[in-house]
Amino acid sequence: MSKEFSHIDQDKPAMVDVGQKAETQRTAIAVSHVQLPDDMAEHIHDGEIRTLKGPVFHTAIIAGIQGAKRTFELIPLCHQLNLNKVGVDINLKDGLLVEIICEARCSGKTGVEMEALTGASVAALTIYDMCKAFSHNIVIKETRLLSKTGGKSDFKG
């Protein structure tokens, strides 16, 4: 059985018709990593970076939630979903590696992978934006799907 792209209809882009699909509980968890430069260590106090724009990680959490909620406006052909939950956790790991975990949930006919990925990405971009005045040596290293449930198949990466 060969796989086919789902967003193509008679050689033209199309939004996938999910009208006949059953609603199921769907979850997705994505991660994004941001590597901060070593010289930023002096600006981290109690696990947070504070700038004139405000607390970086707290602001990034809110931005990630907003990003997930607006995914359908950012990614062409994404369905607008009525999200039941979006959660963003940010942890500072050894070596100034920031780990962002975004979980999205809905009861729906299509998955929430793009919402989780967008939430993690927007949180990472917010960290970059809020810290770039100090250094442009910030690297957004990786954004990927960790897991998804609901729908035709589950995934654990």
C-alpha positions as CSV (number, residue, x, y, z in Angstrom):
1,M,0.0,0.0,0.0
2,S,1.6,3.2,-1.1
3,K,1.0,6.4,0.8
4,E,-0.4,9.5,-0.9
5,F,-0.4,13.1,0.1
6,S,-3.8,14.1,1.7
7,H,-3.9,17.7,0.6
8,I,-4.0,17.2,-3.1
9,D,-7.3,16.8,-5.0
10,Q,-7.1,16.3,-8.8
11,D,-3.6,17.8,-8.9
12,K,-4.7,20.9,-7.0
13,P,-4.2,21.9,-3.4
14,A,-7.3,21.1,-1.3
15,M,-8.4,21.2,2.3
16,V,-9.0,17.6,3.4
17,D,-12.8,16.8,3.8
18,V,-13.2,15.5,7.3
19,G,-17.0,15.8,7.3
20,Q,-17.6,12.0,7.4
21,K,-15.0,11.2,10.0
22,A,-16.0,10.3,13.6
23,E,-15.1,12.7,16.4
24,T,-12.5,11.2,18.7
25,Q,-10.4,12.4,21.6
26,R,-7.1,13.6,20.1
27,T,-3.8,14.7,21.7
28,A,-0.4,15.7,20.4
29,I,2.8,16.5,22.2
30,A,5.6,18.4,20.5
31,V,9.0,19.6,21.6
32,S,11.3,22.4,20.6
33,H,14.8,23.0,21.9
34,V,16.5,26.4,22.1
35,Q,20.3,26.6,22.8
36,L,21.2,29.7,24.7
37,P,24.8,31.0,24.5
38,D,27.1,30.4,27.5
39,D,27.3,34.1,28.3
40,M,23.6,34.3,29.0
41,A,24.1,32.2,32.2
42,E,24.6,35.4,34.2
43,H,21.1,36.6,33.2
44,I,19.3,33.5,34.5
45,H,18.0,33.8,38.1
46,D,15.7,31.2,39.7
47,G,15.3,29.4,36.4
48,E,14.0,32.5,34.6
49,I,15.4,35.2,32.4
50,R,13.9,38.7,33.0
51,T,14.1,41.4,30.4
52,L,12.6,44.8,30.0
53,K,9.9,43.0,28.0
54,G,9.1,40.8,31.0
55,P,9.8,37.3,32.2
56,V,11.0,35.4,29.1
57,F,9.7,31.9,29.8
58,H,6.4,33.0,31.2
59,T,5.8,35.2,28.1
60,A,6.9,32.3,25.8
61,I,4.3,30.0,27.5
62,I,1.5,32.5,26.7
63,A,2.8,33.0,23.2
64,G,3.0,29.2,22.6
65,I,-0.6,28.8,23.7
66,Q,-1.7,31.7,21.4
67,G,0.3,30.2,18.5
68,A,-1.4,26.8,18.9
69,K,-4.8,28.5,18.9
70,R,-4.1,30.4,15.7
71,T,-2.5,27.5,13.8
72,F,-5.3,27.5,11.2
73,E,-4.5,31.1,10.3
74,L,-0.8,30.4,9.9
75,I,-0.6,27.0,8.1
76,P,-2.4,26.8,4.8
77,L,-5.1,24.1,4.6
78,C,-5.2,23.5,8.3
79,H,-8.6,23.0,9.8
80,Q,-9.8,25.4,12.6
81,L,-10.0,23.3,15.7
82,N,-11.9,23.9,18.9
83,L,-9.1,23.1,21.3
84,N,-9.9,21.7,24.7
85,K,-6.5,22.3,26.1
86,V,-3.1,23.7,25.2
87,G,-0.3,23.5,27.7
88,V,3.3,24.7,27.4
89,D,6.0,23.7,29.8
90,I,9.5,25.2,29.6
91,N,12.5,23.8,31.4
92,L,16.0,24.9,31.5
93,K,18.3,21.9,31.1
94,D,22.1,21.5,31.6
95,G,24.2,23.5,29.2
96,L,21.6,26.3,28.8
97,L,19.4,24.1,26.7
98,V,15.8,25.2,26.9
99,E,13.2,22.5,26.4
100,I,9.7,23.5,25.4
101,I,7.0,20.9,25.5
102,C,3.6,21.8,24.0
103,E,0.5,19.5,24.4
104,A,-2.7,20.1,22.5
105,R,-6.0,18.3,23.0
106,C,-9.3,18.4,21.2
107,S,-12.4,16.3,20.5
108,G,-12.5,16.4,16.8
109,K,-12.3,14.9,13.4
110,T,-8.7,15.8,12.6
111,G,-5.5,15.7,14.6
112,V,-3.8,18.4,16.7
113,E,-0.2,17.7,15.6
114,M,0.1,21.1,13.8
115,E,-1.2,22.9,16.9
116,A,1.3,21.3,19.2
117,L,4.2,21.9,16.7
118,T,3.1,25.5,16.2
119,G,2.8,26.1,19.9
120,A,6.3,24.8,20.6
121,S,7.7,26.8,17.6
122,V,6.1,30.1,18.6
123,A,7.3,29.7,22.2
124,A,10.9,29.1,20.9
125,L,10.6,32.1,18.6
126,T,9.4,34.2,21.5
127,I,12.5,33.2,23.6
128,Y,14.7,34.2,20.7
129,D,12.9,37.5,20.2
130,M,13.1,38.4,23.9
131,C,16.7,37.5,24.3
132,K,18.1,38.7,20.9
133,A,19.1,42.1,22.4
134,F,21.6,40.3,24.5
135,S,22.9,37.8,21.8
136,H,22.0,36.6,18.3
137,N,23.9,33.4,19.1
138,I,20.7,31.7,20.1
139,V,19.9,28.6,18.2
140,I,16.5,27.0,17.7
141,K,17.8,23.4,17.4
142,E,14.9,21.1,16.9
143,T,11.1,21.0,16.8
144,R,9.5,17.6,16.4
145,L,6.4,15.6,17.2
146,L,6.8,13.4,20.3
147,S,3.5,11.7,20.2
148,K,-0.1,11.8,19.0
149,T,-3.2,9.8,19.8
150,G,-6.7,9.6,18.3
151,G,-7.6,9.2,14.7
152,K,-6.5,6.4,12.4
153,S,-3.2,5.8,14.1
154,D,-1.2,6.7,17.1
155,F,2.4,7.8,17.0
156,K,5.3,7.8,19.5
157,G,8.6,9.2,18.3
